[in-house]
Amino acid sequence: MNIKSAYPLLLLLILLTFSCDHDPIPSEVTRTIESVREEYAPDRRVARFEVEAMATANGLVLAGESNLPKARQTLMNRLEEAGIEVIDEIEMLPDVEELNGHIYGVVRLSACNIRSEPRHSAELSTQSTLGAILRVHKEQDGWFLVQTPDDYFGWLDAGGFTPMTREQLSVWKAADKVVYLPDFGFSLAQPERAARPVSDLMAGNILRLLETEGDYMRVAYPDGRPAYITATDLAGYDAWLSSRRYQADAILATAQTFLGRPYLWGGTSGKGVDCSGYTKTVFYLNGLLLPRDASQQVHTGMEIETDSTFSNLQAGDLLFFGRKATGEKPERIVHVAIYMGEGKIIHSSGIVCIESLRRGDPDFNEYRFNTFVRAKRPLSGIGENGVQRLGETAYY
């Protein structure tokens, strides 16, 4: 017999031997793991509870990883109450020892690309911008599993952020900081227009303020790189936060500055945005933190009753599109737009553009009209409906 052709048979014999020597995993254990996962980590994009049971010669082992200590303890308590003995080998995140205490990081690029897997060819799942604080959970082959300020998990290469201990992060947070105001620009190596660039910048980027030199401010990146920026292009971070108005006219004014910018799957910055990355970025520039994806944003804000006339909507509302729930299938949200009033929406679809949901308008979009599901009002009850003020979060 050819050795290669014998592999499946050998594998089957090994599995049969293993199953004869060891008891199968009790179904109650599997059900308990799943119930805890559903309770504490129903959305794997923002919570990690990757736990499984394995039958070994030494007994039943719980393996995997989680960033939720309470979920792990709940699982162990429930199994104990059921009289099921297990060996707990669940790895808790962050891995403080492996990371040498550097369980935080601050984004050091105008926008860093965070991917679904630890490799450059993996899907771009989200971005984070200069000055945002990340939680760092573990390292794998030069990539780091991080969580963004909106709790989104993803993998970031070492060049995208500056790792920090808790003490180093405290120093960064306590420092005077400034926010970059123009859509795009550059920091400079010297306080003069002809100086070489240090790095590019985008609206909403946050840097440390060192001192003012004439018409320029000397700033520092999270990794300590010094640079100069024209003073009129910056605002003090605290003053910028306090100047945010959380009103529809401000949201729409910001939204329209993105007109014509390209759609980018996973994009949440001025360099390119997907539909929810667009709404998230617009609200961020107005001092508000939205969840990452459209299917998460739909759970924020006040529910608005709607009909085909959209008469109950107000400017600044978020409109969600996809598939309405039926007796056979659940609701599925795949797109989000900002309502402008008079039937108009502004959204990222190919490019950031304005279209209409009102029949007879020249820019009427029948597909969006037919796939509209519901609307939410994020500017109602800020801080209580899943929409946070940046100044009240731990990571801005």
Summary of the structure (lengths in Angstrom):
residues: 396
radius of gyration: 24.9
end to end distance: 64.3
largest distance: 83.3
contacts: 1268
relative contact order: 0.09
helix: 25%
strand: 36%
